[in-house]
Amino acid sequence: MTIISPSILSLDFSQLNSQMDAVNASRAQWLHYDVMDGHFVPNLTFGPDILKAFRKLTDRQLDVHLMISDPRKYAPVFAQAGAQWITFHYEAMNDAQDCRALAKELRALGVKPGISIKPQTPVSVLEALWQDFDLVLVMSVEPGFGGQQFDPSALDKITVLRQWAQAAGADLRIEVDGGINAETGKLCREAGADVLVAGSYIFKNNIVEAVDSLC
């Protein structure tokens, strides 16, 4: 089953209640929460207190994506704020040992850990790492801003990850984020992704219908 995770980066906060009512009425199972620090990516977004507010607005699983330079410092803060999934970037960490240590720490906090790679990072960097995580997030745009066009190089990465997981008999969630719509979402599903993050496509259209088109 494909999991749809609407990205609140594209939510219209002047219509917060009505848009969240629509998300809650849709088949979306997760809610994607982008955290940006203005350093790792050139944008600033949301802190832990806003995540706590969304916890009160929905019973969807909170899927937190840390696009920040110091995930080891802040990941526990977002775990305490109610995140069920926390994904951090391979590129923000010192080495593989550092990645594994943070994944272990998140598990101890009751959170499922994920790891993400940017479009220019080869999927091969995760070959010895992915089994330490419940989720791998493939970025199909440069992280930082919504509304970008889908980078098709993500499809090959998704295919490789799914092959690794199947060969190992592993229950790995493969998530893709960036430029997702009905057409690109179908390509990602066919490549092996089972979690689709969409922002502009969902929140700038009829939310329930847009989610349905991605399932």
N, C-alpha and C positions, 0 to 999 in steps of 0.2 A: 504494500500500500504506500502510495506517495504521500508524504507529509508536507503540508504547505505551511510556511512560516512567514506571515506578513511582516515586512520591515517597517517599524514605526518611524524610521528616518524620513519616510514620505508621508506620514500621517499629517493631516491638517489639524493642528492643535486648536484652532478656533472652532472645530467641529469634533472635538475629542470624544464626547459622550456618544454622539450619533454614530461616529465611525467605529468606535469600539463595540457598540451594540451590534453593528453589522458584522464585525469580525466574529463576535460571539455567536451570531446566528449562522455563520458560514461553516464550511467543513474544515476550516483551518484548525490544526491541532496544536501548533506552536505559535509563539509571538517572538519575532526577531528584534533584538535590542542592541543597537550598535553603539559602542563606547569608543570615542575618539578623543585624543589628547592634544591635538594641534601640533604634535611633534613627530610621532610615528607616521601620522597622516596629516595633511594640511586642512584639518577641520576640527571643530569642537562640537561635542554633542552632550550626552546625558550622563549624570552621575547616579549613585546608588539610591538616593532618596526618590528620584523619579521612578526607578525600578520598583521601589516599594509601593508607589502609587498605582502602577500598572498591575501589581499583584492583587490589589483590591478591585480592579476593574475587570479581571478576567480569570477564568480557571484554566486557560491554556498554559502549556508548559512554556516557561520563560527561557529563551534561547539567546544567551548573551555572547556577543562577539566583541572581544577586546582588541581594538586596533590602537594599542598604546605601547609605549616604550618600556614600561616596567610592569608587566603582568604579574610577576611574582608578588609585588607589593599590593596590588589592587584586586587580584582575583578573589582572595578571601573576603574582601569587603562586599563584593557583588554576590558571593555565595551566601553571606549572612543577610543580604537584602532580598533573597528569595529566588535567585537563579537556580534552575534545575540542570541546565547545560551551560558550560562556560568554555568558549573556544578562544585560544590565544594564538598568536602568530609565531611560526617557526623562526621568522626573520628577526623577531624581537628578543630571542633567547641567545644565550652564549654558546650552547652546544647541546648535543643530544641528551647528555646527562641532566642538564638543566631542565630540558623539556620533560623528561621522565619524572624528575623530582616534583615539578609543579603538578603534573597529572596525578601523582600519588597523593599530594597534599589535597587536591580537589576531591578525590575519592574519599579521603578521610573526613571531609566536610559534607559528604552526602551528595556531591555534585558529579555529574558525568562530564569528563573532560573531552575537549575537542582540540584539534590542531589545524591551523589554516596556513595556506601558502598563497602568495601573490602570483599574478599571471606570469611574471618573468622567472619565478623560481621553479626549477624542474621537479617533477614529482619524485624523482629518484632519491631526493634528500629524505623522503619519508619511508623508504623501503625497510630500514631497520628500526623504525619508530612507530609505525601506524598501529601495531598491535598493543601498544600501551594506552590507546585511546578508544573511546566509544564512537567518536565521530571525526571525520576529516572534512574540512570545509575548503572547497576549491573556489578561489575567487576568479570570476569570469570578467571582472573589470578591475582597474586599479582601485584599491580601497580608498575611501575618503568622501565620496559624493555619490548620491543617487542619480538615476536617470541616464547612465552611460550605456553605450552599446555593448552587446555581448561579444566576448572574445572567443571564437570557436576553438582556440587551442585548449580550452578547458575540457573539451570532450575527450581528447586523448588521455588526459590525466584521469578523468573519471573512469574511463575504460580500464586503465592500468590498475587503479585502486580496486575496482570491482573484481578484476582477475586475481589480484593478490588475496582479497578477502575470501573469494570462492575457493581458491586453492588451499587456503588454511582452514576452511570451514568456519570462518569467523562471522559474527553478527556485527558488521560495521555499518554505521550510518555514513553515507556519502552525501554531503550537502553542497549545493552550488548557489552562489550569490553574485548577482550582477547582470543586468540586462535581461532578466527573465520575463517572458511573456508566453502565450500559448504555444507559439512556434518553437522558441528556444527551449522552453520547458519540456516539450516533447522530445527534442533532441537529447536533452540531459537525461531524461528517464530512459531512453533507449540505450544510452551509453552506460547506465548503471546507477545513476543518482537516485536516491529515494527521499531526499529532503530538498525542496525548492524554496529559496528565499526570494520574495518579490516585494518591491516597494511601490514605485510609481505605477506599475501595471495594475496593482490592486487598489491603491488608495485614490488614484485619479480616474477610476472607472467605477461601475457598480461593484461593490466589494464582494458580495455573495456570488455574483455571476463570474467575476474574475477568478475567484478561488476555485469555483467549479471547473473552469476551463483549464486549470492547471492540474487537477486531480487525475 
